[in-house]
């Protein structure tokens, strides 16, 4: 709705990266699939540019993809961005649940916004399918408007943690389900996470 199609290309790559690194793996190559009701060259180029830039940042090859026009499946103006990433890790460097021990320190890294989750809820709350006015509203303490903040691309965490990657016992990508569902994937049933919710300030966007 904002015309920031490039951000969606960045989103799909960075989400894949963040799903890959909890295994201890690093990206090798990426493939995309774009489907449209009717093909718009500018939109395709914007999305692919985002994909290319995001992959370049983490030294990941873009080895192919598929573009489909499906007017009977998608409504006019709608399109789908899908991504698939393969990475590699040596077997002895796999990040396994058994590596997590009592006393390990839990460190949370900040998001850049909603990432790729929660937009159905936002659309429902602000009725953006029928009224775009909320997207141009200002948020206290922010220079960008609400829509621009929502469209901020999904952050990738590999470049942040790469210097200490081998020292980390486990990694949890907090996406759908939040902390409650994603953290337990990292440790066994004999452990739990002690999270101090007062240790960070929620971004003004939220």
C-alpha positions in Angstrom: 0.0 0.0 0.0 3.0 2.3 0.6 4.8 1.3 -2.6 7.9 0.1 -0.6 8.1 -3.2 -2.5 11.9 -3.4 -2.1 11.4 -3.9 1.7 9.5 -7.1 1.1 12.5 -8.6 -0.8 14.7 -7.7 2.2 12.0 -9.2 4.6 11.9 -12.6 3.0 15.7 -13.0 2.8 16.3 -11.8 6.4 13.5 -14.0 7.8 15.1 -17.0 6.1 18.5 -16.1 7.5 17.1 -15.8 11.0 15.4 -19.2 10.7 18.7 -20.7 9.5 21.1 -19.5 12.1 19.4 -21.2 15.1 20.8 -24.5 13.7 24.3 -23.0 13.7 24.1 -22.8 9.9 25.2 -19.9 7.6 23.6 -19.0 4.3 24.8 -20.6 1.0 22.1 -19.8 -1.5 18.5 -18.5 -1.9 15.7 -19.0 -4.4 12.6 -16.9 -4.8 9.1 -17.3 -6.1 7.0 -14.3 -7.0 3.3 -14.6 -8.0 1.1 -11.8 -9.3 -2.4 -11.2 -10.4 -0.9 -9.2 -13.3 2.8 -8.6 -13.7 4.1 -5.1 -12.9 7.8 -4.8 -13.9 8.6 -2.0 -11.4 7.3 -4.1 -8.5 9.2 -7.1 -9.6 12.4 -5.1 -10.0 12.0 -3.5 -6.6 11.4 -6.8 -4.8 14.3 -8.5 -6.6 16.6 -5.5 -5.7 15.7 -6.0 -2.0 16.4 -9.8 -2.3 19.7 -9.1 -4.0 20.9 -6.5 -1.5 20.0 -8.6 1.5 21.7 -11.7 0.1 24.8 -9.7 -0.8 25.1 -8.5 2.8 25.5 -12.0 4.1 27.5 -13.4 1.1 24.6 -15.6 0.0 24.1 -16.5 -3.7 20.8 -16.0 -5.5 20.7 -19.0 -7.8 17.3 -18.8 -9.4 13.6 -18.3 -8.9 10.2 -18.4 -10.5 7.8 -15.6 -11.5 4.1 -16.5 -12.1 1.1 -14.6 -13.3 -2.1 -16.1 -11.8 -5.0 -13.7 -12.3 -7.6 -16.3 -11.3 -5.8 -16.9 -7.9 -4.8 -13.4 -6.8 -6.9 -10.2 -6.7 -5.7 -7.3 -8.8 -2.9 -5.5 -7.0 -2.0 -8.5 -4.8 1.1 -10.6 -5.1 3.0 -13.2 -3.2 6.7 -13.2 -2.2 8.2 -16.6 -1.2 11.7 -17.5 -0.4 13.8 -20.7 0.2 17.3 -20.6 1.7 19.9 -23.4 2.1 22.8 -23.1 4.6 25.7 -25.2 5.8 27.1 -26.2 9.2 29.7 -28.7 10.3 28.1 -31.5 12.3 30.1 -30.7 15.5 29.0 -27.1 15.3 25.2 -27.8 15.2 23.4 -25.9 17.9 21.5 -28.6 19.8 19.2 -28.4 22.8 21.6 -30.4 24.9 24.1 -27.6 24.6 22.0 -25.3 26.7 22.9 -25.6 30.4 21.5 -24.1 33.6 23.1 -20.7 34.3 23.5 -19.8 30.6 22.9 -16.1 30.0 19.9 -15.1 27.9 20.5 -12.1 25.7 17.8 -10.5 23.7 18.6 -8.5 20.5 16.1 -5.7 19.5 13.9 -6.0 16.5 13.5 -3.3 13.8 9.8 -3.3 14.2 7.1 -6.0 13.6 9.4 -7.9 11.3 7.2 -10.3 9.3 4.6 -10.9 12.0 1.5 -9.3 13.3 0.3 -7.5 10.2 -3.0 -9.2 10.1 -3.6 -7.9 13.7 -2.5 -4.4 12.6 -4.8 -4.4 9.6 -7.6 -5.5 11.8 -7.0 -2.9 14.5 -6.6 0.1 12.1 -8.8 -1.1 9.3 -6.1 -0.4 6.8 -7.8 -2.5 4.1 -10.5 0.2 3.8 -8.9 3.3 5.3 -5.2 4.2 4.7 -5.3 7.4 6.8 -3.8 5.6 9.9 -0.6 4.9 7.9 0.2 8.6 7.6 -0.2 9.4 11.3 2.8 10.5 13.4 4.2 8.4 16.3 5.5 10.3 19.3 9.3 10.4 19.3 9.6 9.1 15.7 10.6 11.1 12.6 8.8 8.6 10.2 5.1 8.1 10.1 3.2 5.0 11.2 3.2 3.3 7.8 6.9 3.8 7.2 7.7 2.4 10.7 5.5 -0.7 10.0 7.3 -1.2 6.6 10.8 -1.2 8.2 12.4 -4.4 6.9 12.9 -7.5 9.1 16.3 -7.2 10.7 18.9 -10.0 10.1 20.9 -11.0 13.1 23.8 -12.9 11.5 26.1 -10.0 11.0 25.5 -8.9 14.6 26.3 -12.2 16.2 28.9 -13.5 13.7 32.0 -12.5 15.7 30.8 -14.6 18.6 28.7 -17.2 16.7 30.7 -20.2 17.8 30.5 -19.1 21.5 26.7 -19.1 21.5 25.0 -22.3 22.9 21.6 -21.7 21.3 19.7 -19.2 19.2 15.9 -18.6 19.1 14.3 -16.6 16.3 11.4 -14.9 18.0 8.6 -14.8 15.4 5.0 -16.0 15.5 4.2 -17.2 19.0 6.6 -14.8 20.6 8.9 -15.6 23.5 6.4 -18.1 25.0 6.5 -20.5 22.1 9.9 -19.9 20.5 12.3 -19.9 23.5 11.4 -23.5 24.7 12.5 -24.8 21.3 16.1 -24.1 22.4 16.3 -26.0 25.7 15.2 -29.3 27.1 12.1 -29.8 29.4 14.2 -29.7 32.5 15.1 -26.0 32.0 13.2 -22.8 31.7 14.0 -19.2 30.8 14.0 -16.5 33.4 13.1 -13.3 31.4 13.2 -9.9 33.1 10.6 -7.9 31.1 11.8 -4.7 32.7 15.2 -5.1 31.1 14.2 -3.4 27.9 12.1 -0.5 26.7 9.4 -1.4 24.2 9.8 0.6 20.9 7.4 3.5 20.6 5.9 1.8 17.5 4.4 -0.9 19.7 
